[in-house]
């Protein structure tokens, strides 16, 4: 049985080590060096080897599965829920109708000059053409060729162009149907819990269904930030000037949805005087409030500007510019902040992931 002898030789080392713990000076004998494979068939030997290999592989596979589950599990996601507050309102339809119904002042107005555009009609005395300026005085000039009409058409074009240029320089055309959508975002230290309380108070008392109420929300929010400069650590600003109020409304809605999508839950809402407050929010335990982010969105008629935020001075100027927008120009205001709940937290990781455009002051 050559196979058995070879098998015994092959497994003898294993048998020796498996019995090593039983070897002592008193019980050392040849039985401990015998190979158990002498009584097994080749099929049993192969089966036994495969089973042992599978048993050895079980532990690494289980370890890999457990490691994968641990990597998939994110403890911050469940513990660090991002509560959000939102207040403000919109009046795009009102602003749109008022702008579209705009008409130039009458002859008695003091802001604009009245112009009568020249027009051509047949001459009363049988001439080939005639030019009449105004409604009372007619100047009949015969012109048998088309050159005269071309020259007078050019004159009329220059006259109308000058009128529109003067109108544009006066700022009227620059403002009509132009809409500015402004965004100011401020990152603060989590120790500024008084700012959270200020925003909660504003949301509770503001009448966000009127233009005056929207101005109140904007002014009080900017004042709260100006009064706590030590808490502000980062900022970002952007301005989009759109050609029409409808385009401005679309851009404003887009920015609002983007910011609201960063909240896990809107726990305090006062928008267009529709109020809602969550009573089922579960606070996160064992974590400190690290950061706060406040976002101010404004849509206003006309062209408005904000400075780039590169320092605390730029932030102060931006806040003052927002607060100085006239109530009559406001089309929409929305203030969003997270976390809204004082027991909630915004970690540094979440700050960097959700608000990557914030620049350190």
C-alpha positions, 0 to 999 in steps of 0.5 A: 500500500504505497499510498498509505505509507506516503499518506502516513509520511505526509501527515506524520508531522501534523500528528506529531504536533497534534500530540505534542502536548501529550508527550512527557518523560513518563508516557513517551511511546510510539503510539503518539507518532502513529498516523490516524490516516492508516485507517482512512480511505483516500476519499476520506482523507481528501474530504477531511482536508477540504472540511478543515480548509472550509473551517479555517476559512469561516472565521476570515469570512465572518470577520470580513462581513462584520467589518463591512457592516461596521463600515456601512453603519454611520453612528453620526447619521442617527445621532446627529440629526440636522434640525432646521428652522425656516421663516419668511415669505414671498410676494412675487405675484404682487411685484410682477403685476405692479411692474408690468402695469407700469406706464410713463408719466403724462405730459404734466409729469415732472420726471420725463419729457414729452416727445412727439415722434415724426410721422409721414402723410400725404401733403395737402397740396398734392406734393409727393410726400409730407412731414408733419411734426406735432398735431397742430403745426404741419410743415409741407415739404415736397419730396418726389424721391425716397431719399427724403423719407430715408433721411427723415426716418433716420432722424426719427430713429436718432430722436427715439434713441436719444429718448430711450437713452435719457430714460435709461440713464435716469435709472428707470429701464435699469430697474424695471423687470430686473430682479436680484436674488441675493444669498448670504450664508454665515457659519458660527460657533455652536456656543452662540446659542443666543442666536438660535433663541433670537431666530426662534423669537423672530419666527414666533412673532413675525407676520410673514404675510406682509411686506412689512413683516418680511422686512422685519424678518430681514432686519432683525436677522441681520441685526442679530448677526451684527450684534454677535460678531465674535461667533461668526467664523465663516461666510459666503455671498452670491448675487444673481441678477435676472432679466425678469421677475419670473426668472428671479422667482425661479432662481429664488425657489431653486436656492430655497430647495437646495438649502431646505434639502440639507435639513433632516427635519424642519422643526420650526416654520413660519412662512407666509404666516403658515406656522408649524413646529415639530413636537416629535423631534428626538434630541441627540444625546452625548454631543455638544453643539459645534457649529451653526449655519444661518442662510439669508435669501432675498429677492428684490426688484432692481439691481443690488450687490453684495461684496465677496466675503473675505473677512469680517469687514465684508460680512458687516457690509453685506449685512448692512446692504441687506438690511437697507433694501427698501420694503417696497423693493422686497419680493421674497425673504427667507431665513434658514438656520441649522440646527434649530433645536438647541439640543441638536448639533452640527458637526465639523464633518457635516459643516464641510460636506453641506456648506463647502462654499463658506470661507473662513473670516 
